C-alpha cells in the first residue's frame, strides 16, 4: 500500500517500510506517531483528506541536518556582509502501517 501524507507543511509519498525525514515532531525516540492528514491512500484521493485513513510510524531519531552557510552582501558598499549558519532540526520516521 502507498499513501501521500501531509506533515510540517510538506507532502510525502510513503509506503510500508519506508524511512522518511520530516520536520521536527515533539515525539521521543522509539514512540509511535500517527499521521491523520492523508491526501491519498491506495489510489483513493481525498477532498482534501481521505476520511478514516491513517498512517502509523515509529520515530527512529531526532536530530539536526548538516550545517548550511548563508552569505549575503551588497556590492559596492562597505560593511554590508553577513555570514550565517543554520542546522535544520528533523525527525526520522519509519512507516509501519497504512490503514
N, CA, C and O atoms as a CHARMM CRD file, in Angstrom:
* protein
*
  396
    1    1 UNK  N      0.83300  -1.18900   0.00000 PROA 1      0.00000
    2    1 UNK  CA     0.00000   0.00000   0.00000 PROA 1      0.00000
    3    1 UNK  C      0.87500   1.24800   0.00000 PROA 1      0.00000
    4    1 UNK  O      1.94500   1.28600   0.60800 PROA 1      0.00000
    5    2 UNK  N      0.39300   2.25100  -0.69000 PROA 2      0.00000
    6    2 UNK  CA     1.09100   3.52700  -0.76300 PROA 2      0.00000
    7    2 UNK  C      0.14000   4.64100  -0.34900 PROA 2      0.00000
    8    2 UNK  O     -1.07900   4.51100  -0.45700 PROA 2      0.00000
    9    3 UNK  N      0.71900   5.73000   0.12500 PROA 3      0.00000
   10    3 UNK  CA    -0.09100   6.85800   0.56200 PROA 3      0.00000
   11    3 UNK  C      0.69700   8.14800   0.39100 PROA 3      0.00000
   12    3 UNK  O      1.92200   8.13700   0.26500 PROA 3      0.00000
   13    4 UNK  N     -0.03300   9.26200   0.39000 PROA 4      0.00000
   14    4 UNK  CA     0.56500  10.58400   0.41700 PROA 4      0.00000
   15    4 UNK  C      0.07100  11.25500   1.68200 PROA 4      0.00000
   16    4 UNK  O     -1.13200  11.42000   1.88300 PROA 4      0.00000
   17    5 UNK  N      1.02900  11.64700   2.54900 PROA 5      0.00000
   18    5 UNK  CA     0.66000  12.27800   3.80900 PROA 5      0.00000
   19    5 UNK  C      1.16400  13.71000   3.83000 PROA 5      0.00000
   20    5 UNK  O      2.05600  14.08800   3.07100 PROA 5      0.00000
   21    6 UNK  N      0.56500  14.50500   4.72600 PROA 6      0.00000
   22    6 UNK  CA     0.97500  15.89400   4.88800 PROA 6      0.00000
   23    6 UNK  C      1.39600  16.11400   6.33800 PROA 6      0.00000
   24    6 UNK  O      0.64400  15.81400   7.26500 PROA 6      0.00000
   25    7 UNK  N      2.59800  16.63900   6.52100 PROA 7      0.00000
   26    7 UNK  CA     3.08500  16.98800   7.84700 PROA 7      0.00000
   27    7 UNK  C      4.14300  18.07500   7.72200 PROA 7      0.00000
   28    7 UNK  O      4.97900  18.03900   6.82000 PROA 7      0.00000
   29    8 UNK  N      4.10000  19.02900   8.62200 PROA 8      0.00000
   30    8 UNK  CA     5.08100  20.10700   8.60400 PROA 8      0.00000
   31    8 UNK  C      4.99000  20.99000   7.37800 PROA 8      0.00000
   32    8 UNK  O      5.98700  21.59200   6.98000 PROA 8      0.00000
   33    9 UNK  N      3.80600  21.08200   6.76600 PROA 9      0.00000
   34    9 UNK  CA     3.63900  21.91600   5.58000 PROA 9      0.00000
   35    9 UNK  C      4.15700  21.29400   4.30100 PROA 9      0.00000
   36    9 UNK  O      4.20200  21.95800   3.26600 PROA 9      0.00000
   37   10 UNK  N      4.55400  20.01500   4.35500 PROA 10     0.00000
   38   10 UNK  CA     5.07700  19.33200   3.16800 PROA 10     0.00000
   39   10 UNK  C      4.30400  18.03300   2.95400 PROA 10     0.00000
   40   10 UNK  O      3.65500  17.52300   3.86800 PROA 10     0.00000
   41   11 UNK  N      4.38400  17.51500   1.74500 PROA 11     0.00000
   42   11 UNK  CA     3.71800  16.26200   1.40800 PROA 11     0.00000
   43   11 UNK  C      4.77000  15.19700   1.12800 PROA 11     0.00000
   44   11 UNK  O      5.80100  15.47100   0.51400 PROA 11     0.00000
   45   12 UNK  N      4.49300  13.97200   1.58800 PROA 12     0.00000
   46   12 UNK  CA     5.43100  12.86200   1.43300 PROA 12     0.00000
   47   12 UNK  C      4.70900  11.65600   0.83700 PROA 12     0.00000
   48   12 UNK  O      3.60800  11.30400   1.26300 PROA 12     0.00000
   49   13 UNK  N      5.33800  11.03300  -0.14600 PROA 13     0.00000
   50   13 UNK  CA     4.82700   9.80700  -0.76000 PROA 13     0.00000
   51   13 UNK  C      5.48100   8.65100  -0.02800 PROA 13     0.00000
   52   13 UNK  O      6.70000   8.48700  -0.09100 PROA 13     0.00000
   53   14 UNK  N      4.67800   7.83800   0.67400 PROA 14     0.00000
   54   14 UNK  CA     5.22800   6.79300   1.53600 PROA 14     0.00000
   55   14 UNK  C      4.60800   5.43900   1.21900 PROA 14     0.00000
   56   14 UNK  O      3.51400   5.34700   0.66200 PROA 14     0.00000
   57   15 UNK  N      5.33300   4.39900   1.58700 PROA 15     0.00000
   58   15 UNK  CA     4.85800   3.02200   1.52300 PROA 15     0.00000
   59   15 UNK  C      5.28200   2.34900   2.81900 PROA 15     0.00000
   60   15 UNK  O      6.13900   2.86800   3.53400 PROA 15     0.00000
   61   16 UNK  N      4.69500   1.20500   3.12600 PROA 16     0.00000
   62   16 UNK  CA     5.04200   0.49800   4.35300 PROA 16     0.00000
   63   16 UNK  C      6.51700   0.08800   4.30300 PROA 16     0.00000
   64   16 UNK  O      6.98600  -0.46000   3.30500 PROA 16     0.00000
   65   17 UNK  N      7.23500   0.35900   5.38800 PROA 17     0.00000
   66   17 UNK  CA     8.64700   0.03600   5.46000 PROA 17     0.00000
   67   17 UNK  C      9.57100   1.16800   5.06300 PROA 17     0.00000
   68   17 UNK  O     10.78500   1.04700   5.22400 PROA 17     0.00000
   69   18 UNK  N      9.03300   2.26800   4.54800 PROA 18     0.00000
   70   18 UNK  CA     9.85600   3.41200   4.15200 PROA 18     0.00000
   71   18 UNK  C     10.37200   4.16400   5.37400 PROA 18     0.00000
   72   18 UNK  O      9.77200   4.11600   6.44800 PROA 18     0.00000
   73   19 UNK  N     11.48500   4.85200   5.19400 PROA 19     0.00000
   74   19 UNK  CA    12.02900   5.74200   6.21200 PROA 19     0.00000
   75   19 UNK  C     12.07200   7.13900   5.62400 PROA 19     0.00000
   76   19 UNK  O     12.64900   7.35000   4.55700 PROA 19     0.00000
   77   20 UNK  N     11.46000   8.09900   6.31700 PROA 20     0.00000
   78   20 UNK  CA    11.39600   9.47000   5.80800 PROA 20     0.00000
   79   20 UNK  C     11.93000  10.44300   6.86000 PROA 20     0.00000
   80   20 UNK  O     11.90800  10.16500   8.05900 PROA 20     0.00000
   81   21 UNK  N     12.40600  11.58200   6.38100 PROA 21     0.00000
   82   21 UNK  CA    12.85700  12.66800   7.24000 PROA 21     0.00000
   83   21 UNK  C     11.82300  13.77500   7.15200 PROA 21     0.00000
   84   21 UNK  O     11.60000  14.32800   6.07500 PROA 21     0.00000
   85   22 UNK  N     11.18200  14.11000   8.28000 PROA 22     0.00000
   86   22 UNK  CA    10.14000  15.13600   8.30900 PROA 22     0.00000
   87   22 UNK  C     10.60000  16.27600   9.21800 PROA 22     0.00000
   88   22 UNK  O     11.58900  16.15400   9.94000 PROA 22     0.00000
   89   23 UNK  N      9.86100  17.38200   9.16700 PROA 23     0.00000
   90   23 UNK  CA    10.13300  18.48600  10.07700 PROA 23     0.00000
   91   23 UNK  C      9.99100  17.98700  11.50800 PROA 23     0.00000
   92   23 UNK  O      9.23300  17.05200  11.76600 PROA 23     0.00000
   93   24 UNK  N     10.70600  18.59700  12.43200 PROA 24     0.00000
   94   24 UNK  CA    10.79300  18.11100  13.80100 PROA 24     0.00000
   95   24 UNK  C      9.41200  17.95100  14.44700 PROA 24     0.00000
   96   24 UNK  O      8.58200  18.85900  14.41300 PROA 24     0.00000
   97   25 UNK  N      9.19200  16.76400  15.03800 PROA 25     0.00000
   98   25 UNK  CA     7.97000  16.45900  15.78600 PROA 25     0.00000
   99   25 UNK  C      8.32400  16.36200  17.26700 PROA 25     0.00000
  100   25 UNK  O      9.43500  15.96800  17.62100 PROA 25     0.00000
  101   26 UNK  N      7.37600  16.72000  18.12600 PROA 26     0.00000
  102   26 UNK  CA     7.59200  16.63700  19.57100 PROA 26     0.00000
  103   26 UNK  C      7.26000  15.24100  20.07700 PROA 26     0.00000
  104   26 UNK  O      6.35400  15.07100  20.89300 PROA 26     0.00000
  105   27 UNK  N      7.99200  14.24200  19.59200 PROA 27     0.00000
  106   27 UNK  CA     7.79900  12.85000  19.97600 PROA 27     0.00000
  107   27 UNK  C      9.17500  12.26400  20.27800 PROA 27     0.00000
  108   27 UNK  O     10.13400  12.51700  19.54900 PROA 27     0.00000
  109   28 UNK  N      9.27000  11.48800  21.34500 PROA 28     0.00000
  110   28 UNK  CA    10.54300  10.89200  21.72900 PROA 28     0.00000
  111   28 UNK  C     10.88400   9.71400  20.81600 PROA 28     0.00000
  112   28 UNK  O     10.02200   9.15800  20.13500 PROA 28     0.00000
  113   29 UNK  N     12.17600   9.35100  20.82400 PROA 29     0.00000
  114   29 UNK  CA    12.63200   8.22300  20.01700 PROA 29     0.00000
  115   29 UNK  C     12.00200   6.93400  20.51800 PROA 29     0.00000
  116   29 UNK  O     11.87300   6.73100  21.72600 PROA 29     0.00000
  117   30 UNK  N     11.61000   6.06100  19.59500 PROA 30     0.00000
  118   30 UNK  CA    11.00800   4.78200  19.94000 PROA 30     0.00000
  119   30 UNK  C      9.50300   4.83400  20.12000 PROA 30     0.00000
  120   30 UNK  O      8.86900   3.78500  20.24000 PROA 30     0.00000
  121   31 UNK  N      8.90800   6.02500  20.14200 PROA 31     0.00000
  122   31 UNK  CA     7.46100   6.17300  20.31500 PROA 31     0.00000
  123   31 UNK  C      6.77200   6.13000  18.96300 PROA 31     0.00000
  124   31 UNK  O      7.38400   6.38800  17.92700 PROA 31     0.00000
  125   32 UNK  N      5.47200   5.79500  18.99200 PROA 32     0.00000
  126   32 UNK  CA     4.67600   5.75800  17.76600 PROA 32     0.00000
  127   32 UNK  C      4.12400   7.14300  17.45800 PROA 32     0.00000
  128   32 UNK  O      3.87400   7.94400  18.35800 PROA 32     0.00000
  129   33 UNK  N      3.93900   7.40700  16.17400 PROA 33     0.00000
  130   33 UNK  CA     3.33900   8.64900  15.71100 PROA 33     0.00000
  131   33 UNK  C      2.30000   8.28500  14.65400 PROA 33     0.00000
  132   33 UNK  O      2.53100   7.39800  13.83200 PROA 33     0.00000
  133   34 UNK  N      1.14800   8.97500  14.67700 PROA 34     0.00000
  134   34 UNK  CA     0.06200   8.70000  13.73800 PROA 34     0.00000
  135   34 UNK  C     -0.17800   9.94900  12.90300 PROA 34     0.00000
  136   34 UNK  O     -0.40800  11.03300  13.43900 PROA 34     0.00000
  137   35 UNK  N     -0.12000   9.78700  11.59200 PROA 35     0.00000
  138   35 UNK  CA    -0.41400  10.86600  10.66100 PROA 35     0.00000
  139   35 UNK  C     -1.85000  10.68600  10.17700 PROA 35     0.00000
  140   35 UNK  O     -2.17800   9.67900   9.54900 PROA 35     0.00000
  141   36 UNK  N     -2.71200  11.67500  10.47400 PROA 36     0.00000
  142   36 UNK  CA    -4.11500  11.55900  10.06500 PROA 36     0.00000
  143   36 UNK  C     -4.45100  12.43200   8.85800 PROA 36     0.00000
  144   36 UNK  O     -5.55500  12.33800   8.32100 PROA 36     0.00000
  145   37 UNK  N     -3.52400  13.27400   8.42700 PROA 37     0.00000
  146   37 UNK  CA    -3.73500  14.08000   7.22400 PROA 37     0.00000
  147   37 UNK  C     -3.24300  13.29400   6.02000 PROA 37     0.00000
  148   37 UNK  O     -2.12800  13.50300   5.54100 PROA 37     0.00000
  149   38 UNK  N     -4.08400  12.38800   5.53500 PROA 38     0.00000
  150   38 UNK  CA    -3.74400  11.52000   4.41100 PROA 38     0.00000
  151   38 UNK  C     -4.45600  12.06500   3.17700 PROA 38     0.00000
  152   38 UNK  O     -5.68500  12.11000   3.13100 PROA 38     0.00000
  153   39 UNK  N     -3.68200  12.47600   2.18100 PROA 39     0.00000
  154   39 UNK  CA    -4.23700  13.05200   0.95500 PROA 39     0.00000
  155   39 UNK  C     -4.66600  11.97900  -0.03800 PROA 39     0.00000
  156   39 UNK  O     -5.63600  12.15400  -0.77500 PROA 39     0.00000
  157   40 UNK  N     -3.92800  10.85700  -0.04900 PROA 40     0.00000
  158   40 UNK  CA    -4.26700   9.75100  -0.94000 PROA 40     0.00000
  159   40 UNK  C     -3.83300   8.45600  -0.27400 PROA 40     0.00000
  160   40 UNK  O     -2.74900   8.37700   0.30400 PROA 40     0.00000
  161   41 UNK  N     -4.68600   7.44400  -0.35800 PROA 41     0.00000
  162   41 UNK  CA    -4.35100   6.14100   0.21400 PROA 41     0.00000
  163   41 UNK  C     -4.80000   5.05100  -0.74700 PROA 41     0.00000
  164   41 UNK  O     -5.99200   4.90700  -1.01800 PROA 41     0.00000
  165   42 UNK  N     -3.84100   4.28000  -1.26400 PROA 42     0.00000
  166   42 UNK  CA    -4.11700   3.14500  -2.13100 PROA 42     0.00000
  167   42 UNK  C     -5.00400   3.51400  -3.32700 PROA 42     0.00000
  168   42 UNK  O     -5.92400   2.77500  -3.67800 PROA 42     0.00000
  169   43 UNK  N     -4.71700   4.66100  -3.94400 PROA 43     0.00000
  170   43 UNK  CA    -5.45100   5.07800  -5.12700 PROA 43     0.00000
  171   43 UNK  C     -6.70800   5.87200  -4.85100 PROA 43     0.00000
  172   43 UNK  O     -7.31500   6.37600  -5.79600 PROA 43     0.00000
  173   44 UNK  N     -7.13500   6.01100  -3.59900 PROA 44     0.00000
  174   44 UNK  CA    -8.31400   6.78500  -3.24100 PROA 44     0.00000
  175   44 UNK  C     -7.86400   8.19400  -2.87600 PROA 44     0.00000
  176   44 UNK  O     -7.08100   8.38500  -1.94600 PROA 44     0.00000
  177   45 UNK  N     -8.37000   9.18400  -3.62400 PROA 45     0.00000
  178   45 UNK  CA    -7.97500  10.56700  -3.41100 PROA 45     0.00000
  179   45 UNK  C     -9.01700  11.25000  -2.54500 PROA 45     0.00000
  180   45 UNK  O    -10.21800  11.10900  -2.77800 PROA 45     0.00000
  181   46 UNK  N     -8.55400  11.99600  -1.53900 PROA 46     0.00000
  182   46 UNK  CA    -9.46100  12.68300  -0.62800 PROA 46     0.00000
  183   46 UNK  C     -9.78400  14.08400  -1.10400 PROA 46     0.00000
  184   46 UNK  O     -9.21300  14.58400  -2.07300 PROA 46     0.00000
  185   47 UNK  N    -10.72800  14.71200  -0.38600 PROA 47     0.00000
  186   47 UNK  CA   -11.14000  16.06800  -0.73200 PROA 47     0.00000
  187   47 UNK  C    -11.24400  16.90700   0.52900 PROA 47     0.00000
  188   47 UNK  O    -12.37700  17.06800   0.98100 PROA 47     0.00000
  189   48 UNK  N    -10.23600  17.45300   1.14700 PROA 48     0.00000
  190   48 UNK  CA    -8.82700  17.33500   0.81000 PROA 48     0.00000
  191   48 UNK  C     -8.17100  16.09500   1.41100 PROA 48     0.00000
  192   48 UNK  O     -7.12500  15.66100   0.92800 PROA 48     0.00000
  193   49 UNK  N     -8.77500  15.50800   2.47100 PROA 49     0.00000
  194   49 UNK  CA    -8.17800  14.33000   3.11300 PROA 49     0.00000
  195   49 UNK  C     -9.10100  13.12500   2.97600 PROA 49     0.00000
  196   49 UNK  O    -10.31600  13.26800   2.84700 PROA 49     0.00000
  197   50 UNK  N     -8.50000  11.92500   3.00800 PROA 50     0.00000
  198   50 UNK  CA    -9.27000  10.68000   2.96600 PROA 50     0.00000
  199   50 UNK  C     -9.81900  10.42500   4.36500 PROA 50     0.00000
  200   50 UNK  O     -9.05800  10.36500   5.33100 PROA 50     0.00000
  201   51 UNK  N    -11.13500  10.27400   4.47500 PROA 51     0.00000
  202   51 UNK  CA   -11.76300  10.07800   5.78400 PROA 51     0.00000
  203   51 UNK  C    -11.44500   8.68400   6.31500 PROA 51     0.00000
  204   51 UNK  O    -11.57800   7.68900   5.60300 PROA 51     0.00000
  205   52 UNK  N    -11.02400   8.63000   7.57300 PROA 52     0.00000
  206   52 UNK  CA   -10.74800   7.35700   8.22900 PROA 52     0.00000
  207   52 UNK  C     -9.39700   6.75400   7.91700 PROA 52     0.00000
  208   52 UNK  O     -9.06300   5.69500   8.44900 PROA 52     0.00000
  209   53 UNK  N     -8.62100   7.38700   7.08200 PROA 53     0.00000
  210   53 UNK  CA    -7.30500   6.84200   6.72400 PROA 53     0.00000
  211   53 UNK  C     -6.24100   7.40200   7.65900 PROA 53     0.00000
  212   53 UNK  O     -6.22600   8.59700   7.95400 PROA 53     0.00000
  213   54 UNK  N     -5.35400   6.53000   8.12100 PROA 54     0.00000
  214   54 UNK  CA    -4.23900   6.94400   8.96400 PROA 54     0.00000
  215   54 UNK  C     -2.97100   6.21200   8.53200 PROA 54     0.00000
  216   54 UNK  O     -3.02400   5.13700   7.93600 PROA 54     0.00000
  217   55 UNK  N     -1.85200   6.81400   8.84400 PROA 55     0.00000
  218   55 UNK  CA    -0.55300   6.20500   8.59700 PROA 55     0.00000
  219   55 UNK  C      0.18500   6.18000   9.93100 PROA 55     0.00000
  220   55 UNK  O      0.36400   7.21700  10.57000 PROA 55     0.00000
  221   56 UNK  N      0.61300   4.98900  10.34700 PROA 56     0.00000
  222   56 UNK  CA     1.31700   4.83600  11.60900 PROA 56     0.00000
  223   56 UNK  C      2.80600   4.67500  11.33800 PROA 56     0.00000
  224   56 UNK  O      3.22000   4.00600  10.39100 PROA 56     0.00000
  225   57 UNK  N      3.59600   5.31100  12.20000 PROA 57     0.00000
  226   57 UNK  CA     5.04000   5.22000  12.07400 PROA 57     0.00000
  227   57 UNK  C      5.69600   5.20000  13.43700 PROA 57     0.00000
  228   57 UNK  O      5.04300   5.40300  14.46100 PROA 57     0.00000
  229   58 UNK  N      6.99100   4.95300  13.43800 PROA 58     0.00000
  230   58 UNK  CA     7.77200   4.93100  14.66800 PROA 58     0.00000
  231   58 UNK  C      8.95000   5.88100  14.51300 PROA 58     0.00000
  232   58 UNK  O      9.65600   5.85200  13.50600 PROA 58     0.00000
  233   59 UNK  N      9.15600   6.72800  15.52600 PROA 59     0.00000
  234   59 UNK  CA    10.25200   7.68600  15.49100 PROA 59     0.00000
  235   59 UNK  C     11.55800   6.93900  15.72300 PROA 59     0.00000
  236   59 UNK  O     11.73300   6.27600  16.74600 PROA 59     0.00000
  237   60 UNK  N     12.47400   7.05400  14.76400 PROA 60     0.00000
  238   60 UNK  CA    13.76700   6.39300  14.86600 PROA 60     0.00000
  239   60 UNK  C     14.77400   7.32600  15.52900 PROA 60     0.00000
  240   60 UNK  O     15.57000   6.90100  16.36600 PROA 60     0.00000
  241   61 UNK  N     14.73200   8.61700  15.14200 PROA 61     0.00000
  242   61 UNK  CA    15.76300   9.53400  15.61300 PROA 61     0.00000
  243   61 UNK  C     15.30000  10.97900  15.47400 PROA 61     0.00000
  244   61 UNK  O     14.60600  11.33000  14.52000 PROA 61     0.00000
  245   62 UNK  N     15.69100  11.81200  16.43500 PROA 62     0.00000
  246   62 UNK  CA    15.55200  13.25700  16.32300 PROA 62     0.00000
  247   62 UNK  C     16.95200  13.82800  16.18900 PROA 62     0.00000
  248   62 UNK  O     17.85700  13.42000  16.91700 PROA 62     0.00000
  249   63 UNK  N     17.14400  14.76400  15.27000 PROA 63     0.00000
  250   63 UNK  CA    18.48600  15.30300  15.09200 PROA 63     0.00000
  251   63 UNK  C     18.48300  16.59500  14.30200 PROA 63     0.00000
  252   63 UNK  O     17.43900  17.19800  14.05700 PROA 63     0.00000
  253   64 UNK  N     19.68900  17.00600  13.90700 PROA 64     0.00000
  254   64 UNK  CA    19.86300  18.20200  13.09400 PROA 64     0.00000
  255   64 UNK  C     20.62000  17.82700  11.83200 PROA 64     0.00000
  256   64 UNK  O     21.51100  16.97900  11.86500 PROA 64     0.00000
  257   65 UNK  N     20.26500  18.45900  10.71800 PROA 65     0.00000
  258   65 UNK  CA    20.92300  18.17300   9.45100 PROA 65     0.00000
  259   65 UNK  C     22.27700  18.87900   9.40300 PROA 65     0.00000
  260   65 UNK  O     22.64300  19.58900  10.34000 PROA 65     0.00000
  261   66 UNK  N     23.01300  18.68500   8.31900 PROA 66     0.00000
  262   66 UNK  CA    24.31900  19.31500   8.15200 PROA 66     0.00000
  263   66 UNK  C     24.15700  20.83000   8.07400 PROA 66     0.00000
  264   66 UNK  O     23.12100  21.34300   7.65200 PROA 66     0.00000
  265   67 UNK  N     25.19700  21.52000   8.48700 PROA 67     0.00000
  266   67 UNK  CA    25.16000  22.97600   8.51200 PROA 67     0.00000
  267   67 UNK  C     25.24500  23.53300   7.09400 PROA 67     0.00000
  268   67 UNK  O     26.05200  23.08700   6.27900 PROA 67     0.00000
  269   68 UNK  N     24.38900  24.52300   6.82100 PROA 68     0.00000
  270   68 UNK  CA    24.48100  25.26300   5.56800 PROA 68     0.00000
  271   68 UNK  C     24.95400  26.67100   5.90100 PROA 68     0.00000
  272   68 UNK  O     24.64800  27.19600   6.97100 PROA 68     0.00000
  273   69 UNK  N     25.69200  27.27500   4.99400 PROA 69     0.00000
  274   69 UNK  CA    26.22400  28.61700   5.19900 PROA 69     0.00000
  275   69 UNK  C     25.44700  29.59800   4.34000 PROA 69     0.00000
  276   69 UNK  O     25.27600  29.39400   3.13800 PROA 69     0.00000
  277   70 UNK  N     24.97900  30.66200   4.97100 PROA 70     0.00000
  278   70 UNK  CA    24.26600  31.72700   4.27100 PROA 70     0.00000
  279   70 UNK  C     25.17700  32.94300   4.26700 PROA 70     0.00000
  280   70 UNK  O     25.57500  33.42500   5.32700 PROA 70     0.00000
  281   71 UNK  N     25.50600  33.44000   3.08900 PROA 71     0.00000
  282   71 UNK  CA    26.36900  34.60900   2.97700 PROA 71     0.00000
  283   71 UNK  C     25.66800  35.63100   2.10900 PROA 71     0.00000
  284   71 UNK  O     25.40800  35.37300   0.93300 PROA 71     0.00000
  285   72 UNK  N     25.35500  36.79600   2.67400 PROA 72     0.00000
  286   72 UNK  CA    24.69000  37.85400   1.91600 PROA 72     0.00000
  287   72 UNK  C     25.56900  39.09500   1.92500 PROA 72     0.00000
  288   72 UNK  O     26.25100  39.38200   2.90900 PROA 72     0.00000
  289   73 UNK  N     25.54400  39.81000   0.83800 PROA 73     0.00000
  290   73 UNK  CA    26.28200  41.05700   0.76800 PROA 73     0.00000
  291   73 UNK  C     25.67600  41.93100  -0.31100 PROA 73     0.00000
  292   73 UNK  O     24.95400  41.46200  -1.19200 PROA 73     0.00000
  293   74 UNK  N     25.99200  43.23000  -0.21900 PROA 74     0.00000
  294   74 UNK  CA    25.56800  44.19900  -1.21600 PROA 74     0.00000
  295   74 UNK  C     26.82700  44.72700  -1.88800 PROA 74     0.00000
  296   74 UNK  O     27.68600  45.28200  -1.20400 PROA 74     0.00000
  297   75 UNK  N     26.96700  44.57700  -3.19400 PROA 75     0.00000
  298   75 UNK  CA    28.17300  45.04800  -3.85900 PROA 75     0.00000
  299   75 UNK  C     28.32200  46.57500  -3.75200 PROA 75     0.00000
  300   75 UNK  O     27.34200  47.31400  -3.65800 PROA 75     0.00000
  301   76 UNK  N     29.56500  47.00500  -3.76900 PROA 76     0.00000
  302   76 UNK  CA    29.91600  48.43000  -3.75900 PROA 76     0.00000
  303   76 UNK  C     29.49100  49.14400  -2.48100 PROA 76     0.00000
  304   76 UNK  O     29.31000  50.36200  -2.49800 PROA 76     0.00000
  305   77 UNK  N     29.33000  48.44100  -1.40400 PROA 77     0.00000
  306   77 UNK  CA    29.01700  49.05900  -0.11400 PROA 77     0.00000
  307   77 UNK  C     30.02400  48.56100   0.90700 PROA 77     0.00000
  308   77 UNK  O     30.53300  47.44500   0.80300 PROA 77     0.00000
  309   78 UNK  N     30.30100  49.38200   1.87500 PROA 78     0.00000
  310   78 UNK  CA    31.21000  48.97500   2.93900 PROA 78     0.00000
  311   78 UNK  C     30.41100  48.30400   4.05100 PROA 78     0.00000
  312   78 UNK  O     29.28600  48.70100   4.35600 PROA 78     0.00000
  313   79 UNK  N     31.00100  47.30300   4.63700 PROA 79     0.00000
  314   79 UNK  CA    30.44900  46.58000   5.79500 PROA 79     0.00000
  315   79 UNK  C     28.98900  46.17000   5.62100 PROA 79     0.00000
  316   79 UNK  O     28.18800  46.33600   6.54100 PROA 79     0.00000
  317   80 UNK  N     28.63700  45.63700   4.45700 PROA 80     0.00000
  318   80 UNK  CA    27.29000  45.10600   4.24400 PROA 80     0.00000
  319   80 UNK  C     27.40600  43.62700   3.90700 PROA 80     0.00000
  320   80 UNK  O     26.79100  43.13900   2.95800 PROA 80     0.00000
  321   81 UNK  N     28.20400  42.92600   4.69900 PROA 81     0.00000
  322   81 UNK  CA    28.38000  41.48800   4.51100 PROA 81     0.00000
  323   81 UNK  C     27.90900  40.78500   5.77000 PROA 81     0.00000
  324   81 UNK  O     28.11800  41.25400   6.88900 PROA 81     0.00000
  325   82 UNK  N     27.26800  39.64800   5.55700 PROA 82     0.00000
  326   82 UNK  CA    26.72300  38.91100   6.69500 PROA 82     0.00000
  327   82 UNK  C     26.88900  37.42200   6.43400 PROA 82     0.00000
  328   82 UNK  O     26.39800  36.90600   5.43000 PROA 82     0.00000
  329   83 UNK  N     27.57400  36.73600   7.32700 PROA 83     0.00000
  330   83 UNK  CA    27.76700  35.29600   7.20900 PROA 83     0.00000
  331   83 UNK  C     27.03300  34.63200   8.35700 PROA 83     0.00000
  332   83 UNK  O     27.15600  35.03900   9.51200 PROA 83     0.00000
  333   84 UNK  N     26.26700  33.60600   8.02500 PROA 84     0.00000
  334   84 UNK  CA    25.39300  32.97700   8.99900 PROA 84     0.00000
  335   84 UNK  C     25.30800  31.48100   8.70000 PROA 84     0.00000
  336   84 UNK  O     25.38500  31.07800   7.53900 PROA 84     0.00000
  337   85 UNK  N     25.15000  30.66500   9.72600 PROA 85     0.00000
  338   85 UNK  CA    24.98900  29.22600   9.55000 PROA 85     0.00000
  339   85 UNK  C     23.63700  28.77300  10.08900 PROA 85     0.00000
  340   85 UNK  O     23.03500  29.44600  10.92500 PROA 85     0.00000
  341   86 UNK  N     23.16900  27.63000   9.60400 PROA 86     0.00000
  342   86 UNK  CA    21.87500  27.11400  10.04700 PROA 86     0.00000
  343   86 UNK  C     21.87600  25.59100   9.96800 PROA 86     0.00000
  344   86 UNK  O     22.36000  25.01100   8.99600 PROA 86     0.00000
  345   87 UNK  N     21.32600  24.94300  11.00800 PROA 87     0.00000
  346   87 UNK  CA    21.13600  23.48900  11.02700 PROA 87     0.00000
  347   87 UNK  C     19.66000  23.23100  11.28800 PROA 87     0.00000
  348   87 UNK  O     19.14900  23.53900  12.36500 PROA 87     0.00000
  349   88 UNK  N     18.98100  22.66600  10.30400 PROA 88     0.00000
  350   88 UNK  CA    17.54100  22.41900  10.39800 PROA 88     0.00000
  351   88 UNK  C     17.27100  21.16000  11.20800 PROA 88     0.00000
  352   88 UNK  O     17.82800  20.10800  10.89400 PROA 88     0.00000
  353   89 UNK  N     16.42800  21.23400  12.24800 PROA 89     0.00000
  354   89 UNK  CA    16.08600  20.02700  13.00600 PROA 89     0.00000
  355   89 UNK  C     15.13900  19.13000  12.20800 PROA 89     0.00000
  356   89 UNK  O     14.32200  19.61500  11.42600 PROA 89     0.00000
  357   90 UNK  N     15.26000  17.81500  12.41300 PROA 90     0.00000
  358   90 UNK  CA    14.41400  16.87000  11.69700 PROA 90     0.00000
  359   90 UNK  C     14.05100  15.70500  12.61800 PROA 90     0.00000
  360   90 UNK  O     14.63200  15.52800  13.68900 PROA 90     0.00000
  361   91 UNK  N     13.07800  14.92300  12.16900 PROA 91     0.00000
  362   91 UNK  CA    12.70200  13.67700  12.83200 PROA 91     0.00000
  363   91 UNK  C     12.71100  12.58200  11.78100 PROA 91     0.00000
  364   91 UNK  O     12.08700  12.71800  10.72900 PROA 91     0.00000
  365   92 UNK  N     13.41300  11.50400  12.06300 PROA 92     0.00000
  366   92 UNK  CA    13.47600  10.35600  11.15000 PROA 92     0.00000
  367   92 UNK  C     12.38300   9.38300  11.57300 PROA 92     0.00000
  368   92 UNK  O     12.37200   8.91600  12.71100 PROA 92     0.00000
  369   93 UNK  N     11.45800   9.07400  10.65200 PROA 93     0.00000
  370   93 UNK  CA    10.30000   8.22600  10.95200 PROA 93     0.00000
  371   93 UNK  C     10.29000   7.02800  10.02200 PROA 93     0.00000
  372   93 UNK  O     10.48600   7.16400   8.81400 PROA 93     0.00000
  373   94 UNK  N     10.05900   5.84800  10.59700 PROA 94     0.00000
  374   94 UNK  CA     9.88900   4.62800   9.81500 PROA 94     0.00000
  375   94 UNK  C      8.39900   4.31000   9.74200 PROA 94     0.00000
  376   94 UNK  O      7.73700   4.20000  10.77500 PROA 94     0.00000
  377   95 UNK  N      7.87000   4.16200   8.53400 PROA 95     0.00000
  378   95 UNK  CA     6.44800   3.89900   8.32300 PROA 95     0.00000
  379   95 UNK  C      6.16400   2.42700   8.59900 PROA 95     0.00000
  380   95 UNK  O      6.79300   1.54600   8.01100 PROA 95     0.00000
  381   96 UNK  N      5.21600   2.16500   9.49500 PROA 96     0.00000
  382   96 UNK  CA     4.89700   0.79400   9.89100 PROA 96     0.00000
  383   96 UNK  C      3.63400   0.26600   9.21100 PROA 96     0.00000
  384   96 UNK  O      3.62200  -0.84400   8.67900 PROA 96     0.00000
  385   97 UNK  N      2.56400   1.08100   9.23500 PROA 97     0.00000
  386   97 UNK  CA     1.28300   0.56900   8.74200 PROA 97     0.00000
  387   97 UNK  C      0.46400   1.68100   8.10300 PROA 97     0.00000
  388   97 UNK  O      0.44900   2.80900   8.59500 PROA 97     0.00000
  389   98 UNK  N     -0.21400   1.36400   7.01100 PROA 98     0.00000
  390   98 UNK  CA    -1.13500   2.29000   6.34100 PROA 98     0.00000
  391   98 UNK  C     -2.52700   1.68300   6.45200 PROA 98     0.00000
  392   98 UNK  O     -2.77100   0.57600   5.97400 PROA 98     0.00000
  393   99 UNK  N     -3.44100   2.41900   7.09000 PROA 99     0.00000
  394   99 UNK  CA    -4.81700   1.92900   7.26400 PROA 99     0.00000
  395   99 UNK  C     -5.75900   2.71000   6.37200 PROA 99     0.00000
  396   99 UNK  O     -6.96200   2.45300   6.36900 PROA 99     0.00000
